[in-house]
Amino acid sequence: MAEPIPPITLLPSKNPEQEGEWLKMRLHNWLNEQFIPEEINQTIAERAAQIFVRQRMEGENDLGSLVIAIVTEMQSFDFSKSFFGEFTIANAVSDLLLESLGVDNRCCGQ
């Protein structure tokens, strides 16, 4: 039987606003690189970063919980002018955070 994947916990945030700025920039770049750069990508990155910052300010350190919060709150975002959706955004945030921690998320179970 496969072992469950252990949770990934971020260190408590000393500067959530700075983390949010970093995330907004990285996510915006990622969005622009996936398809064609679109104006809506900046708005999407800003909204995801706002959610992230608020969650971090409230003391959320669990990566899985942060992803769920982004999916849940981005469901009310109007993605009609974008190729993306809330799950793609939340997964991208997770990938960017894992990358910043030096975690290779492309190797299943290793």
N, C-alpha and C positions, 0 to 999 in steps of 0.2 A: 504494500500500500504506500502511496506517495506521502511524503511528509508535507504538512502545511507550510506555506511560505510565511516566515516570521514577519511581523509588522515592522515598518520602517518609521522610526521616530526621529523627527528633526530636533536639533537643540533648541531650547527656548530662545525666542527672538529677542535680541537686544535692540534692534532697530527695524521694526516691521515696515516702516515707510521706505527705507532703503532697500529692503528685500523686494518690496512691491515695485519699486522703480526698476530694479534689475529684472524682475519677472516680466514686467510690461515690455521692456526693450527686447528681451530674448524671445518672448512669445510673438511680438510683432514681427521680428525678423523671421522667425520660424514660419509664421502664417504667409508672409510674402514669398518665402522660398518654396512653399509647397505647390502653389499655383501661381497665377499672376498677382502682382501686388495690387491690392484694392484699398480704397479709402476706408471701408468698413473694418479692415483688419486692425487699424489703430483703435477704433472704438471697442472692438472685441477684446483686444489686449488690455485696454484700460479697465473694462468691466471685470475681467477675470482677475486682474491685479487688485482691484478694490475688494473683491470677495476674499481673496487670499489674505490681504492685509488685515481686514476685519477679523477673520478667523484667527490669525496669528496674534492679534491684539487681545483676543478673548482667551488666549492660552492654548489654542489647538496646535499640537505638535505631531500628531499622527498623520502620516502622508495619506493613508486610505481615507481618513475622515475629511481631510482637506479636498481630496478629489471628489468625494460624494457631495460636499458642500458646493463645489464649483458646478458639478452637473445639475444639482437641484436648483441653484439660483440662476444658472444660465438658461434654464428651461423657459423663463419668461422673456429672454432676449429675442429680438426679431432677427433671425438669421436669413431672412428672405433675400438679402443682397449679398449673400456669402455662399461659398461652397462648403462651409463648415457647419458643425452643430455642436451642441453642448458636450457630447461625449468625446468628440475629437479634441475640443479645447481642454477638457479636464485631463485627458490622456497626455496631451502635449505638455501641460503644466507638470504632470507627474514625471514625464520623461526628462524635462529640463531640470527639475529638482534632483532627480536621480543622477543625471549627468554631473550636476554641480557637486554632488557628494562622492563622485567617482565610482558610482555603481553602474556596471554594464548590464543594462536591462534587456539586451538582445540575446543573452544566453540563458535559456530556460533551465531553471533548477541548478545552475552552477554558480 
